Amino acid sequence: MTIAVGDCIPNCTLSVMGSEGPAPVSTADLFNNNKILMFAVPGAFTPGCSMTHLPGYVVNADKIKEMGVDGIICLSVNDAFVMHAWGEAQNANDSIVMLADGNGEFTMALGLEMDATGFGMATRSQRYALIAEDGKITHLNIEDGPGVDVSSAETMMALL
């Protein structure tokens, strides 16, 4: 079942790159007592994600935070090493939390997984964006097919 507006973010442990390597981080620590804009991509370094989706958030990160958002998260079913390297390549690591859902457990808990085996990518996340306040989803935009439209930085900024 896909998560919906009004639902709480599931409690899961994900990972980010820390100073000593991959470090666990709980969704409770990220989302509780915060207003978060999170967007998810099917894969780091993939064309649409690297040319359109992530760059839109990097360019608008300061504006988004000025609109009352405490943090911006980019999530992918990749490991912390890949997410960190992608963040470095996109100049995102200073403004966006590059969050790794290595086994896709969080993505499956949200009900937003997709079968990408036809592309040699196993199970991945659908492309979407959400806004959550104190761990509760207030907006959820899921892309219906390829492209970056309803989950773009500009679309989500209009909802803030």
N, C-alpha and C positions, 0 to 999 in steps of 0.2 A: 504494500500500500504506500502510495506516495505521500510524503509529508505535505501539510497544507498550512495556509495562513491561520494563525491562532494556535498552532501546535508548538510545543517546546522543542528546542534543539536536543537531540539524543545525547546522552552522556557517553562519550567515547574518548579513547586516548589515541592521539595522532602524533606526528613528529615534525619537528622543525630542526634546522641546522643550528646548533649552538657552538660555542667556542671550543668545546671538546669533541664535537661531532654531533650526530643525530641525538636529539633530546626529546623525551616525551612531553606532551602538553595535552591537558584535558580540555574538552569543549566547555566544561563548566568554568574553567579559568579564563578561557577566551571570551565567552559570551555573557556570563552572569555579570550583572551590574554594568553592562556596556551596551552601546548602540553600535552594531557591527554591520558592515556591508561585506558580504562574502559572495564571491563568484567562483564557479567551478568550470573547469575545462576538461575536455577529453584527454589531452596529453600535452605535457611540456614540450617545447620545441617544435610542435606541429604548426603548419602554416597559418591557419586561421587564428590559433591561439597566440602565436608569436607576432603576427603582422597586424592584428586588429584588436583582439580581446584584451590581453594584458597591457599593451601600450596605451589603450584608452584610459585605463585606471592609473597607470604610472603618470601620465600627463595631467590627469585631473585629481591626483591624490590630495594635494593641498586644498583644493576647492571643496572636495568631498568632506574633508575633516573640518573645514570652516563651516560646513552645513550641519555640524553637530554629531558627526560620526566619530566614534572613539578609535575605531580600527578598521582596516581594510584587509581582507583575507583572500588569497588566491589558493584554491584547493584543486588538487589533481590526484588521481590514483597513480602515483609515482612515489619513488623513495625520496628521502630528505636530501640526498646528495644531488639528485637530478633537479629537484625543486630549487635548491640553493644555487646551483650552476645556472639554471634558467633565469632566476632572479638577478644574478650578477650580469648575465648577458643582456638583460633587458633594463638594467639600472633600477630594479624594483626593490631590492632588499632593504633599502633605507626607509621606504614608505609603505610597503605591503608585506604582510606576513605570508611567506610562501609555505603553505601547509601541505604536508605529505600524508596521504591516506594510502599507505603502501599496500595494504591488503584489501582495500575497498570496503572495509567494515563500516565506516561512517557513511559512505555513499550508499551502501545497501540498507543501513538503518534508516536513511532518509527515503529509500525507495526510488532513488534517482540514478541507479546503475543502468548501463547499456551494454549490450553484447557487441563488442568490437572485434570479435574473432575473425570476421571476414577481412579485416584490415591487418591481422596479425598482432592485435593489441590486447587480447583477452577481454576481461570485463573492465570497463572504464566508467567514468562519470558522464552523465548527460551534461550538456552545456546549460548553465542556469545562473541566476543571481538571486540573492535574497537579502532582505534587511531584517535584522532581529534586534529587539530591544529587551534587555535583561533575560536573554535566552528564549524569547518567544518570537516566532516569525510574524512580522507585520506585512511583508511583501514577499512574493515568490514569483519569479518570472522564469519559465522554462522554455528554452528554444524548441520550436516544433520543426525539427529538421536541421539541415546544415545552415551555417551563417551565424552572424552575431548581430542580433537586432534587439530583442526584448531583454537581453542580459548585458547590453553594452553599458559602459560607464555613463554615457549621456542619458540613456533611458532611465537608469537607476537614480541619477542625480535629480531628474524631474520628479521622482517620488519622495525625495527627502524634504 
